[in-house]
Amino acid sequence: MFRRIARFFAAFVMIASGVVVGMGATAGAAHADECYTWSRTLSQGASGNDVTQLQIRVAGWVTSGERLSYDGQFGARTTAAVRKFQSAYGLTADGIAGPATFSKLYALQDADCTPVHFSYAELNRCNSDWSGGAVSAATAKANALKTMWKLEAMRHALGDVPLTISSGFRSYACNSAVGGASGSRHLYGDAADLTGSPSFCRLAQEARTHGFSEILGPGYPDHNDHTHVALDPSPYWSAPNCGI
């Protein structure tokens, strides 16, 4: 709780400083975040790892069926995603990532870079080291982080209602034990099964506008008791009972 209060105060000071001295070419230099600190304002045409870090956090703010690339190139799609993020959180929606945008991102992430409402533990109930899946442990964990940021966007768009994750990353052994499909995206770390409320159909419908390319829900075999979301290179949506 103390860390959250301290972070909020630092973010407030940062925003206030931007108002006084203007939002110039640098952003975040006076505020070291525990996870990641941006050191410059980013806008269309910028490139680099700092853009990739931004893309990871705004990839859930896209249009229906769209997927944002994590390519480190600040193009038109990244600009649009930043605008949607800014609008969703009451910021000036100019598509430019400056002090106010970064301050909001700092407030939304924990020290391990996960969004504040999700954790690695929620995305991995299989084994602690993320090994044994279809990709390396490091890749599976990185994919889970990207999934969590999309879920954070989806959660906020739904009115900040808690989302319950019943299954995330699985090793081949874990996947076999629960009867998962042989090519399940759970093996890659980028899938999450959602239960609880809102309704499964509402979850499936909302997922379409938050960067998920694989959505399976009510009416699809073995998915009447949850909604499955993932990032699949071959997009596929099927929740017949929900009109999807």
C-alpha positions in Angstrom: 0.0 0.0 0.0 2.8 2.4 0.9 4.5 1.7 -2.5 1.2 2.5 -4.3 0.8 5.8 -2.4 4.4 6.8 -3.1 3.9 6.0 -6.8 0.8 8.0 -6.9 2.6 11.0 -5.3 5.5 10.7 -7.8 3.1 10.6 -10.7 1.3 13.6 -9.4 4.5 15.5 -9.1 5.5 14.5 -12.6 2.3 15.7 -14.2 2.4 18.9 -12.3 6.0 19.5 -13.5 4.8 18.9 -17.1 2.2 21.6 -16.7 4.7 24.1 -15.3 7.7 23.5 -17.6 5.9 22.1 -20.6 6.1 18.6 -22.1 9.3 18.7 -24.1 11.5 16.0 -25.7 12.1 14.1 -22.4 9.6 12.3 -20.3 10.1 10.3 -17.1 13.7 11.4 -16.4 12.6 12.7 -13.0 10.7 9.6 -12.1 12.4 6.2 -11.9 9.8 3.4 -12.0 10.5 0.1 -10.4 9.6 -1.8 -13.5 10.5 0.4 -16.5 11.1 4.1 -17.0 10.7 5.9 -20.3 13.2 8.7 -20.9 11.7 10.5 -23.8 8.4 11.5 -25.3 7.3 9.0 -28.0 5.2 9.8 -31.1 4.6 8.5 -34.6 8.0 7.8 -36.3 9.9 6.9 -33.2 11.5 3.5 -32.9 13.4 1.4 -30.3 12.9 -0.8 -27.2 11.1 2.0 -25.4 8.4 1.8 -28.1 8.2 -1.9 -27.7 7.7 -1.5 -24.0 4.9 1.0 -24.8 3.3 -1.4 -27.3 3.2 -4.2 -24.7 1.1 -2.0 -22.4 -1.3 -0.5 -25.0 -1.8 -3.6 -27.2 -5.2 -4.1 -25.6 -6.5 -0.9 -26.9 -7.2 -1.7 -30.6 -10.2 -2.0 -32.9 -12.2 -5.2 -33.4 -10.0 -8.0 -34.8 -6.9 -5.9 -34.9 -3.6 -7.0 -33.4 -0.8 -4.6 -32.5 2.7 -5.7 -33.4 5.5 -5.6 -30.8 8.0 -4.4 -33.4 9.4 -1.2 -31.7 8.0 0.9 -34.6 5.7 3.7 -33.6 3.3 3.7 -36.6 -0.3 4.6 -37.2 -1.6 1.6 -35.3 0.4 2.3 -32.2 -0.7 5.9 -32.4 -4.3 4.8 -32.5 -3.8 2.4 -29.6 -2.2 5.2 -27.5 -5.1 7.4 -28.3 -7.6 4.8 -27.1 -5.6 4.2 -24.0 -5.5 7.9 -23.2 -9.2 8.4 -23.8 -10.0 5.4 -21.6 -8.2 6.9 -18.7 -9.3 10.5 -19.2 -6.1 11.9 -20.7 -5.7 14.1 -23.7 -6.1 11.7 -26.6 -3.4 13.0 -28.9 -1.6 9.7 -29.6 1.7 11.1 -28.2 3.1 9.2 -25.2 4.5 11.9 -22.9 4.6 12.5 -19.1 0.9 12.1 -18.4 0.6 8.9 -20.4 3.7 7.4 -18.8 2.6 8.4 -15.3 -0.6 6.5 -15.9 1.3 3.5 -17.1 3.6 3.6 -14.0 0.5 3.7 -11.8 -0.9 0.7 -13.6 2.1 -1.6 -13.2 3.8 -3.4 -10.4 7.5 -3.8 -9.9 7.7 -7.0 -12.0 6.0 -5.2 -14.9 2.7 -7.0 -14.5 -0.4 -4.9 -14.5 -1.7 -4.2 -11.0 -4.8 -6.4 -11.3 -3.0 -9.5 -12.6 0.0 -11.6 -11.6 2.3 -14.2 -13.0 0.9 -16.7 -10.5 -2.5 -16.3 -12.0 -1.2 -17.1 -15.5 0.8 -20.1 -14.4 -0.6 -22.7 -12.1 1.3 -25.4 -13.8 4.9 -25.0 -12.7 6.9 -22.1 -11.3 9.7 -22.0 -14.0 7.5 -21.8 -17.1 9.3 -24.7 -18.7 8.0 -27.7 -20.6 5.7 -25.9 -23.1 5.9 -25.3 -26.8 8.3 -22.4 -26.4 11.2 -21.5 -24.1 10.4 -20.6 -20.5 11.4 -17.0 -21.2 9.1 -16.7 -24.2 6.2 -18.3 -22.4 6.6 -15.8 -19.5 6.9 -12.9 -21.9 3.8 -14.0 -23.8 1.9 -14.2 -20.5 2.9 -10.6 -19.7 1.5 -9.4 -23.0 -1.7 -11.3 -22.3 -2.1 -9.7 -18.9 -1.8 -6.2 -20.3 -4.6 -7.0 -22.8 -6.7 -8.4 -19.9 -6.0 -5.2 -18.0 -7.4 -3.2 -20.9 -10.4 -5.5 -21.1 -11.0 -5.3 -17.4 -11.0 -1.5 -17.5 -13.3 -1.4 -20.5 -15.8 -3.6 -18.7 -16.0 -1.1 -15.8 -13.0 -2.3 -13.8 -14.8 -5.5 -12.8 -12.4 -8.3 -11.6 -11.6 -11.0 -14.2 -11.0 -14.6 -12.9 -8.4 -16.7 -14.7 -8.9 -20.4 -14.3 -6.0 -21.5 -16.6 -3.0 -19.9 -18.2 0.3 -21.4 -19.2 0.6 -25.1 -19.4 3.5 -27.5 -20.0 2.8 -30.4 -22.2 2.4 -32.5 -19.1 -0.1 -30.1 -17.5 -2.0 -29.8 -20.8 -2.3 -33.5 -21.2 -3.5 -33.9 -17.6 -6.4 -31.5 -18.2 -7.3 -32.9 -21.6 -6.2 -29.8 -23.5 -5.9 -29.8 -27.3 -2.5 -30.9 -28.6 -1.9 -27.5 -30.2 -3.3 -25.5 -27.4 -2.2 -21.9 -27.1 -1.8 -22.5 -23.4 1.4 -24.3 -24.3 2.8 -20.9 -25.6 1.8 -18.9 -22.5 -0.4 -16.5 -24.4 -3.8 -18.0 -23.5 -6.1 -17.4 -20.5 -9.4 -19.1 -19.6 -11.8 -16.7 -18.0 -14.6 -17.7 -15.5 -16.8 -15.8 -13.0 -18.5 -12.6 -14.0 -19.3 -10.9 -16.4 -21.1 -13.5 -18.4 -19.0 -15.8 -20.6 -20.7 -14.2 -23.7 -19.9 -10.7 -22.5 -16.3 -11.7 -22.0 -16.1 -13.2 -25.5 -17.7 -10.2 -27.1 -15.5 -7.7 -25.3 -12.3 -9.7 -26.1 -12.8 -8.9 -29.8 -11.6 -5.3 -29.2 -8.6 -6.0 -27.0 -6.1 -7.7 -29.3 -7.1 -11.3 -28.9 -7.1 -13.3 -32.1 -8.4 -16.6 -30.6 -11.7 -16.4 -28.7 -13.6 -19.5 -27.8 -16.7 -19.5 -25.7 -20.3 -20.8 -25.2 -21.4 -23.0 -28.0 -17.9 -24.1 -28.9 -17.1 -27.7 -27.8 -16.0 -27.9 -24.1 -16.2 -24.1 -23.7 -19.6 -23.6 -22.1 -18.1 -23.1 -18.7 -15.5 -20.5 -19.6 -14.3 -18.1 -22.2 -10.9 -18.8 -23.7 -8.8 -15.9 -25.1 -5.3 -16.1 -26.8 -3.0 -14.7 -29.4 -3.1 -17.1 -32.3 -1.2 -16.5 -35.6 -4.2 -17.9 -37.3 -7.2 -15.9 -35.9 -10.2 -17.9 -34.9 -13.3 -16.9 -33.0 -16.1 -19.2 -32.1 -18.8 -18.7 -29.5 -21.9 -19.6 -31.4 -24.2 -19.1 -28.4 -23.0 -15.5 -28.2 -23.4 -14.6 -31.8 -19.6 -14.9 -32.5 
